[in-house]
């Protein structure tokens, strides 16, 4: 249980690994696709257009590191 009981685990990282997402196997969102397209162009990479949400998120994080965006 989380909330007022204070029983939640003290973890300052609120982000889950994309591979643990419940909806991680869903197709990437239009927002992810657009942002990933921009980052991939800046990095000079081509990526498949049928990525899952989790895969897109991982590529976004990786490309942000490459492009500095």
LUMMAR-995337 format. One record per residue (C-alpha): residue in three letters; residue number from 0; y, x, z. Coordinates in Angstrom, 3 decimals. Layout:
% LUMMAR-995337
PT   res     n         c2         c1         c3
PT   ALA   NUM          Y          X          Z
...
//
This chain:
% LUMMAR-995337
PT   res     n         c2         c1         c3
PT   UNK     0      0.000      0.000      0.000
PT   UNK     1      3.506      1.215     -0.737
PT   UNK     2      6.846      0.034      0.558
PT   UNK     3      8.100     -0.703      4.040
PT   UNK     4      4.908      0.381      5.786
PT   UNK     5      5.602      4.036      5.024
PT   UNK     6      1.936      4.598      4.204
PT   UNK     7      2.650      5.999      0.773
PT   UNK     8      1.653      9.576      0.230
PT   UNK     9      4.607     11.935      0.526
PT   UNK    10      4.821     13.196     -3.037
PT   UNK    11      8.163     14.082     -4.542
PT   UNK    12      6.768     14.005     -8.081
PT   UNK    13      6.919     10.456     -9.322
PT   UNK    14      5.699     11.284    -12.807
PT   UNK    15      2.041     10.811    -13.667
PT   UNK    16      0.266     13.005    -16.129
PT   UNK    17      0.226     11.078    -19.429
PT   UNK    18     -3.557     11.345    -19.546
PT   UNK    19     -3.646      9.182    -16.385
PT   UNK    20     -1.448      6.392    -17.774
PT   UNK    21     -3.034      2.949    -17.855
PT   UNK    22     -1.380      2.317    -21.236
PT   UNK    23     -1.755      5.908    -22.449
PT   UNK    24     -4.161      4.894    -25.200
PT   UNK    25     -1.723      2.341    -26.627
PT   UNK    26      0.131      3.306    -29.811
PT   UNK    27      3.344      5.229    -29.243
PT   UNK    28      6.477      3.137    -28.922
PT   UNK    29      9.139      2.989    -31.616
PT   UNK    30     11.479      4.896    -29.296
PT   UNK    31      8.896      7.665    -28.855
PT   UNK    32      8.281      7.775    -32.596
PT   UNK    33     11.980      8.100    -33.369
PT   UNK    34     12.603     10.785    -30.756
PT   UNK    35      9.455     12.666    -31.724
PT   UNK    36     10.492     12.566    -35.380
PT   UNK    37     13.857     14.108    -34.489
PT   UNK    38     12.321     16.816    -32.296
PT   UNK    39      9.584     17.652    -34.811
PT   UNK    40     12.142     18.054    -37.604
PT   UNK    41     14.230     20.355    -35.392
PT   UNK    42     11.129     22.419    -34.568
PT   UNK    43      9.966     22.484    -38.199
PT   UNK    44      6.706     20.713    -37.338
PT   UNK    45      4.827     17.783    -38.784
PT   UNK    46      2.837     15.469    -36.539
PT   UNK    47      0.563     12.509    -37.290
PT   UNK    48      2.203      9.096    -37.178
PT   UNK    49     -0.615      7.423    -35.267
PT   UNK    50     -0.304      9.101    -31.857
PT   UNK    51     -0.955      7.323    -28.580
PT   UNK    52      1.753      6.936    -25.943
PT   UNK    53      0.202      9.755    -23.933
PT   UNK    54     -0.092     12.095    -26.920
PT   UNK    55      3.476     11.354    -27.988
PT   UNK    56      4.746     12.067    -24.493
PT   UNK    57      2.938     15.397    -24.396
PT   UNK    58      4.339     16.402    -27.793
PT   UNK    59      7.829     15.318    -26.733
PT   UNK    60      7.663     17.488    -23.609
PT   UNK    61      6.356     20.437    -25.632
PT   UNK    62      8.940     20.091    -28.399
PT   UNK    63     11.777     19.670    -25.902
PT   UNK    64     10.805     23.073    -24.547
PT   UNK    65     10.873     24.568    -28.030
PT   UNK    66     14.119     22.961    -29.197
PT   UNK    67     15.967     22.989    -25.877
PT   UNK    68     16.687     19.236    -26.147
//
